[in-house]
Amino acid sequence: MKKRFLTAVVLTISILGLRAADLSRATFTQVVNEVDIVDAKTTSMRGAKLNDVLVAPDLVRTGPGSRAELTAPDKTLTRIGANTVLSFDPSGRNIRLDRGSLLFHSPKGKGGGTVTTGKASAAVLGTTIMLVATPNGGFKGIVLEGEGRFTMGAGASRRLTAGQEVYVLPNGRGFSPILNINLSRLVTDSGFVKNYSSPLASLPKVQAAIKTQDDKLKRGVLQETGLLAGSTATETTVTVVDSVTFSAAVKENQQAVDKSWKRDLKIDGARIPSDRVFDRDERRYPKNSVWSDSVSRAALGQDITIDSENVILPRITPSQGNGSWPALFGIVADQDLIIKDSVDFHPASNHGGPPLAPPSLVLAGGDVQIKAGSSVRYLADADLAIAAQKTLTFDEVSIQTQGGSVKLQSLSGSIQLAATDVSAHPDAKLDVIAKKGKATMVGGSLTAGNIQIVAGDKVDIRNTDFRIGNGDQNLPSLAMQAETIVLANVNLPDGTVLLQSGRGSLAPAANTRQTVMTGYVNFYENVKKHGNPAEQYVAGYADAAIHRTAEITIGVRPGRTQ
């Protein structure tokens, strides 16, 4: 009997796989672009580097256009795609995939493990497998060579051979029908196979599986359908798209995106021009821009100028949520994003429909400029991020979100804040991240439940107020991480404080205006906690006779040794 099969499927070609033997420790054997290790206890982040060791249950997070490869002691390989968040259980046999994709290759006989996403879990056994998280909380698996078996907790299982795909449905609803896919086309297009410095160990077996499938095509055992599998499925169906229709739509959308990306955009009214707003589709989005691959919908332009007191964001439905909900809406400039005066951003109303959580808002560009003395507010119970490739420099600016977290990020430069106030919700986080430069702040204030400041070179904070609300009690009230930390004329907040520098030590003669020492935590002058000299609260430094509680921990920043 002839079998029909689908053209290679993954519309956002992210793919994931799982490792079976011990993954409690694995070494980074390739790191490309933005790859972070997130401490499972403190949620502090550090950039992953070649030969760093990931220790479970810490998380790996990759950004747009980024990827990583982990190799375990038994040579099990895990390749991690862009926009992925995953972690391994300390026992090494379970993978938690919050979003994104990976490829897993395990030497024969090393076993398998359990993959868990937002709403699905299944044991997976096989040697070379791709796995992709789906928008509904499930995931799909593709066997590239040999055999694979997917088993749910209730005992239901599916056996797949090379070139087959199955969806693991959310909420224990079982499996989709098994599909035959075009393995040659999938492997040819897959960044998991071609974008790594070392060839996949099982590539000869994958190529043999492709040849076997091609032979079946020639003999008529398999037939090309011209259909593309989508990202959703049920127990009896899988969403498919006609490839000709899809290609025509992609071409049309690509032309629209290309034109928008090369033209300036001015937002001078309450509504963003609808012809400049695009649903995210990785095939047609630019790959070289901050956040453009992460958002669910975005307004795109070469230079974008915002000159309006109020801007209402376009509506985003869960189907446009890019695999996660709440979604992210971005205003993304290829070059400069310029905010000419104070502006309030508002989520779209639901127009009488069911209530939807407001999307997070991302304001991003190669450079982001906000007029001195102005304010940027997001009047929603959602997160706000401002990101740039270059240095972020704000002078007398107020940045605030009504009900979520705030993140300021420079990918390749520094962050310089002068008399600037940044406010997250009192229960949420505030992150200031400049992993390749400095984070400096003179005057102004930072308000949030938990505050984290990370820089590659130096954190230098002077005359700044820290206002801590009711954040996560398992995290430090204030955490700083850099090669060198300098504090002057600041009152450290109540609660625990974590300061991590290159040497992991407090510089001598604290609060006496001594020369700043590179690699140390420097209390330059007038650094206090509870109205007293802050060094009295540092673990290992406090005078026992004073009987202060050791609320300040100073240690070596992640990724460094003394």
KATANOR-V529114 format. One record per residue. N is the residue number from 1. RES is the residue in one small letter. NEAR is the number of other ideal C-beta (glycine too) atoms within 8 Angstrom. Layout:
n=(N/N)
res=(RES/RES)
near=(NEAR/NEAR)
This chain:
n=(1/2/3/4/5/6/7/8/9/10/11/12/13/14/15/16/17/18/19/20/21/22/23/24/25/26/27/28/29/30/31/32/33/34/35/36/37/38/39/40/41/42/43/44/45/46/47/48/49/50/51/52/53/54/55/56/57/58/59/60/61/62/63/64/65/66/67/68/69/70/71/72/73/74/75/76/77/78/79/80/81/82/83/84/85/86/87/88/89/90/91/92/93/94/95/96/97/98/99/100/101/102/103/104/105/106/107/108/109/110/111/112/113/114/115/116/117/118/119/120/121/122/123/124/125/126/127/128/129/130/131/132/133/134/135/136/137/138/139/140/141/142/143/144/145/146/147/148/149/150/151/152/153/154/155/156/157/158/159/160/161/162/163/164/165/166/167/168/169/170/171/172/173/174/175/176/177/178/179/180/181/182/183/184/185/186/187/188/189/190/191/192/193/194/195/196/197/198/199/200/201/202/203/204/205/206/207/208/209/210/211/212/213/214/215/216/217/218/219/220/221/222/223/224/225/226/227/228/229/230/231/232/233/234/235/236/237/238/239/240/241/242/243/244/245/246/247/248/249/250/251/252/253/254/255/256/257/258/259/260/261/262/263/264/265/266/267/268/269/270/271/272/273/274/275/276/277/278/279/280/281/282/283/284/285/286/287/288/289/290/291/292/293/294/295/296/297/298/299/300/301/302/303/304/305/306/307/308/309/310/311/312/313/314/315/316/317/318/319/320/321/322/323/324/325/326/327/328/329/330/331/332/333/334/335/336/337/338/339/340/341/342/343/344/345/346/347/348/349/350/351/352/353/354/355/356/357/358/359/360/361/362/363/364/365/366/367/368/369/370/371/372/373/374/375/376/377/378/379/380/381/382/383/384/385/386/387/388/389/390/391/392/393/394/395/396/397/398/399/400/401/402/403/404/405/406/407/408/409/410/411/412/413/414/415/416/417/418/419/420/421/422/423/424/425/426/427/428/429/430/431/432/433/434/435/436/437/438/439/440/441/442/443/444/445/446/447/448/449/450/451/452/453/454/455/456/457/458/459/460/461/462/463/464/465/466/467/468/469/470/471/472/473/474/475/476/477/478/479/480/481/482/483/484/485/486/487/488/489/490/491/492/493/494/495/496/497/498/499/500/501/502/503/504/505/506/507/508/509/510/511/512/513/514/515/516/517/518/519/520/521/522/523/524/525/526/527/528/529/530/531/532/533/534/535/536/537/538/539/540/541/542/543/544/545/546/547/548/549/550/551/552/553/554/555/556/557/558/559/560/561/562)
res=(m/k/k/r/f/l/t/a/v/v/l/t/i/s/i/l/g/l/r/a/a/d/l/s/r/a/t/f/t/q/v/v/n/e/v/d/i/v/d/a/k/t/t/s/m/r/g/a/k/l/n/d/v/l/v/a/p/d/l/v/r/t/g/p/g/s/r/a/e/l/t/a/p/d/k/t/l/t/r/i/g/a/n/t/v/l/s/f/d/p/s/g/r/n/i/r/l/d/r/g/s/l/l/f/h/s/p/k/g/k/g/g/g/t/v/t/t/g/k/a/s/a/a/v/l/g/t/t/i/m/l/v/a/t/p/n/g/g/f/k/g/i/v/l/e/g/e/g/r/f/t/m/g/a/g/a/s/r/r/l/t/a/g/q/e/v/y/v/l/p/n/g/r/g/f/s/p/i/l/n/i/n/l/s/r/l/v/t/d/s/g/f/v/k/n/y/s/s/p/l/a/s/l/p/k/v/q/a/a/i/k/t/q/d/d/k/l/k/r/g/v/l/q/e/t/g/l/l/a/g/s/t/a/t/e/t/t/v/t/v/v/d/s/v/t/f/s/a/a/v/k/e/n/q/q/a/v/d/k/s/w/k/r/d/l/k/i/d/g/a/r/i/p/s/d/r/v/f/d/r/d/e/r/r/y/p/k/n/s/v/w/s/d/s/v/s/r/a/a/l/g/q/d/i/t/i/d/s/e/n/v/i/l/p/r/i/t/p/s/q/g/n/g/s/w/p/a/l/f/g/i/v/a/d/q/d/l/i/i/k/d/s/v/d/f/h/p/a/s/n/h/g/g/p/p/l/a/p/p/s/l/v/l/a/g/g/d/v/q/i/k/a/g/s/s/v/r/y/l/a/d/a/d/l/a/i/a/a/q/k/t/l/t/f/d/e/v/s/i/q/t/q/g/g/s/v/k/l/q/s/l/s/g/s/i/q/l/a/a/t/d/v/s/a/h/p/d/a/k/l/d/v/i/a/k/k/g/k/a/t/m/v/g/g/s/l/t/a/g/n/i/q/i/v/a/g/d/k/v/d/i/r/n/t/d/f/r/i/g/n/g/d/q/n/l/p/s/l/a/m/q/a/e/t/i/v/l/a/n/v/n/l/p/d/g/t/v/l/l/q/s/g/r/g/s/l/a/p/a/a/n/t/r/q/t/v/m/t/g/y/v/n/f/y/e/n/v/k/k/h/g/n/p/a/e/q/y/v/a/g/y/a/d/a/a/i/h/r/t/a/e/i/t/i/g/v/r/p/g/r/t/q)
near=(2/7/9/7/12/14/12/11/13/10/10/7/9/13/15/19/15/15/17/12/12/8/16/10/11/13/11/16/9/11/10/8/9/10/17/12/15/11/10/8/5/8/10/13/12/11/11/12/8/7/7/11/8/14/6/13/8/11/10/17/11/17/12/14/9/12/15/14/13/16/10/16/5/8/8/16/15/16/15/16/16/12/12/16/11/14/13/15/12/7/7/14/11/11/14/10/16/10/9/16/13/18/19/18/13/14/10/5/4/9/9/11/14/11/15/9/15/7/8/14/9/10/10/16/9/14/11/15/15/15/19/12/14/14/11/8/10/14/14/13/16/14/16/13/11/11/9/13/13/14/10/14/5/5/6/8/8/9/7/14/9/13/13/12/15/14/12/14/15/11/7/9/7/7/13/13/9/10/13/11/15/12/14/9/9/13/11/7/7/12/8/12/11/6/7/12/3/6/5/13/8/11/9/6/11/16/8/9/14/12/8/9/14/9/8/10/11/6/6/7/7/12/9/8/8/7/10/13/12/11/7/9/13/9/7/4/7/12/9/9/9/9/10/7/8/10/8/8/8/11/8/8/11/10/8/10/13/8/8/13/11/6/8/8/15/7/14/6/5/6/7/12/9/7/6/11/10/15/6/12/11/10/8/9/11/9/8/5/14/13/15/15/13/11/15/12/14/13/14/14/14/11/12/17/11/12/8/10/6/9/13/11/14/10/8/13/7/8/5/11/13/11/8/8/6/10/15/13/15/15/15/18/16/13/8/11/16/9/13/8/8/7/14/10/13/10/10/9/4/9/5/3/6/4/5/10/8/9/14/12/17/15/14/17/16/11/10/13/8/9/9/7/5/13/9/15/12/13/8/13/8/15/11/15/14/14/14/17/10/9/10/15/5/11/8/8/15/11/15/13/16/10/8/15/13/18/13/14/14/17/11/7/13/13/17/11/12/11/7/14/10/16/13/14/13/10/7/15/14/16/12/16/14/16/9/8/14/14/17/12/15/10/9/13/10/14/12/18/13/15/14/16/13/16/17/10/9/12/15/10/13/13/7/12/8/13/9/14/10/5/14/7/4/4/10/11/13/14/15/13/13/17/12/15/13/12/13/11/7/14/8/13/11/5/9/8/15/12/12/14/16/11/8/11/8/11/12/6/6/12/12/6/5/10/3/9/10/7/8/13/11/13/13/12/9/7/16/11/13/6/5/9/9/15/12/11/15/13/8/6/7/12/6/5/4/7/4/10/4/10/9/13/11/14/8/11/13/10/7/9/3/5)
